[in-house]
Amino acid sequence: MNMKTVFKTMIIAISMSMAASVSASMGASAGQAERLERGISNTQILSLKTPKRYELEVDRSTMLRLSSEQPAGEPSNSSFIKATLYDDSGRSIAQSSSYQGELYLSRQLQPGAYELEVSGWTPAGKSEGLSNRYELHVDY
């Protein structure tokens, strides 16, 4: 094994270790939905492989207004983001997506349980910055 290969292997191992610790601290684990609350969410990481899921309980008829935003200082045209809202039977009832890094979703909801799924990606070479991060702005 030459030095270049050893160095690359070390970099990959360190990167994977750092990514695991960051994702562990960024909210619910894969497959586990986090509660969607009014206001601004914690910063999350975009992923196509592991979409982020949020639970929403509505106790009265209301209008859901949801938007996404990338952290300050990052150009908003650097990532694709998609959100899909599902009713309690698992049926898709609303969807929004954007290649500009920001999405908007508005839907009248009746009392019940809902799930929001958010996924996305960033262009190659952008994952080390903030372009693969998002925050949700929620009102209902």
Phi, psi and omega per residue, in radians:
M1 nan 2.221 -3.137
N2 -1.485 2.957 -3.075
M3 -1.086 -0.643 -3.127
K4 -1.097 -0.749 3.127
T5 -1.152 -0.737 3.119
V6 -1.079 -0.769 -3.131
F7 -1.101 -0.798 3.118
K8 -1.054 -0.736 3.134
T9 -1.098 -0.719 3.126
M10 -1.135 -0.751 3.136
I11 -1.076 -0.774 3.131
I12 -1.087 -0.773 -3.132
A13 -1.103 -0.742 3.125
I14 -1.147 -0.759 3.133
S15 -1.071 -0.759 -3.141
M16 -1.133 -0.688 3.120
S17 -1.111 -0.778 3.131
M18 -1.152 -0.725 -3.133
A19 -1.108 -0.686 3.132
A20 -1.121 -0.721 -3.125
S21 -1.250 -0.619 3.096
V22 -1.162 -0.821 -3.097
S23 -1.175 -0.526 3.107
A24 -1.182 -0.493 -3.115
S25 -1.647 0.016 -3.033
M26 -1.709 0.350 3.060
G27 2.123 -2.644 -3.043
A28 -1.151 2.631 3.132
S29 -1.339 2.949 -3.111
A30 -0.976 2.359 3.121
G31 1.466 -0.248 -3.141
Q32 -1.799 2.165 -3.099
A33 -1.462 2.465 3.084
E34 -1.673 2.597 3.135
R35 -1.265 2.277 3.111
L36 -1.567 2.068 -3.082
E37 -1.959 2.806 3.022
R38 -1.107 2.624 3.100
G39 1.849 -2.641 -3.100
I40 -1.894 2.238 -3.127
S41 -1.278 2.925 2.952
N42 -1.136 2.738 3.084
T43 -1.155 2.334 -3.117
Q44 -2.132 2.882 3.136
I45 -1.827 2.289 3.088
L46 -1.230 2.461 3.083
S47 -2.709 2.336 3.017
L48 -1.442 -0.627 -3.094
K49 -1.226 -0.665 -3.097
T50 -2.238 1.452 3.128
P51 -1.046 2.590 3.094
K52 -1.511 2.342 -3.119
R53 -2.026 2.452 3.138
Y54 -2.265 2.424 3.050
E55 -1.684 2.511 3.108
L56 -2.405 2.154 3.070
E57 -1.863 2.199 3.141
V58 -2.022 2.207 -3.092
D59 -1.769 -0.089 3.092
R60 -2.673 2.842 3.097
S61 -1.037 2.265 -3.062
T62 -2.731 2.813 3.075
M63 -1.720 2.096 3.052
L64 -1.517 2.250 3.042
R65 -2.175 2.117 -3.067
L66 -2.333 2.399 3.034
S67 -2.464 2.810 3.079
S68 -2.089 2.749 3.141
E69 -2.613 2.519 3.034
Q70 -1.546 2.683 -3.140
P71 -0.960 2.638 -3.129
A72 -0.963 2.480 3.089
G73 1.643 -0.108 -3.131
E74 -1.921 2.282 3.121
P75 -1.080 2.388 -3.048
S76 -1.391 -0.055 -3.125
N77 -1.687 0.376 -3.015
S78 -1.902 0.182 3.111
S79 -2.722 2.765 3.054
F80 -1.791 2.331 3.104
I81 -2.347 2.475 -3.112
K82 -2.402 2.374 3.074
A83 -2.219 2.365 3.086
T84 -2.234 2.282 3.112
L85 -1.800 2.264 -3.131
Y86 -2.025 2.521 3.039
D87 -1.455 -3.091 -3.057
D88 -1.215 -0.194 3.057
S89 -1.633 0.000 3.122
G90 1.548 0.119 -3.133
R91 -1.467 2.341 3.088
S92 -1.213 2.177 -3.109
I93 -2.046 -0.218 3.091
A94 -2.811 2.598 -3.132
Q95 -2.631 2.565 3.059
S96 -2.584 2.549 3.087
S97 -2.633 2.803 -3.116
S98 -2.729 2.438 3.000
Y99 -1.572 0.090 -3.126
Q100 -1.787 0.049 3.098
G101 1.493 -0.053 3.141
E102 -2.327 2.350 3.121
L103 -2.216 2.848 3.137
Y104 -2.391 2.308 3.137
L105 -2.427 2.296 3.125
S106 -2.382 2.305 -3.092
R107 -2.721 2.330 3.021
Q108 -1.281 2.225 -3.115
L109 -2.056 2.533 3.021
Q110 -1.718 2.850 3.124
P111 -0.943 2.413 3.133
G112 2.666 -3.027 -3.131
A113 -1.807 2.416 -3.134
Y114 -2.354 2.774 3.066
E115 -2.328 2.341 3.093
L116 -1.900 2.322 3.095
E117 -2.048 2.229 3.140
V118 -2.102 2.277 3.088
S119 -2.479 2.991 3.109
G120 2.968 -3.065 3.138
W121 -2.708 2.866 3.068
T122 -2.158 2.700 3.104
P123 -1.039 2.681 3.116
A124 -0.943 2.438 3.104
G125 1.521 -0.070 -3.101
K126 -1.773 -0.119 -2.996
S127 -1.191 -0.286 3.140
E128 -1.424 -0.236 3.140
G129 -1.679 -2.753 -3.137
L130 -1.625 -0.010 -3.052
S131 -1.181 -0.271 3.101
N132 -1.732 0.358 -3.134
R133 -2.044 2.679 3.092
Y134 -2.626 2.818 3.001
E135 -2.263 2.536 3.070
L136 -1.780 2.413 3.044
H137 -1.921 2.087 -2.974
V138 -2.199 2.359 3.022
D139 -2.493 2.391 3.058
Y140 -2.755 nan nan
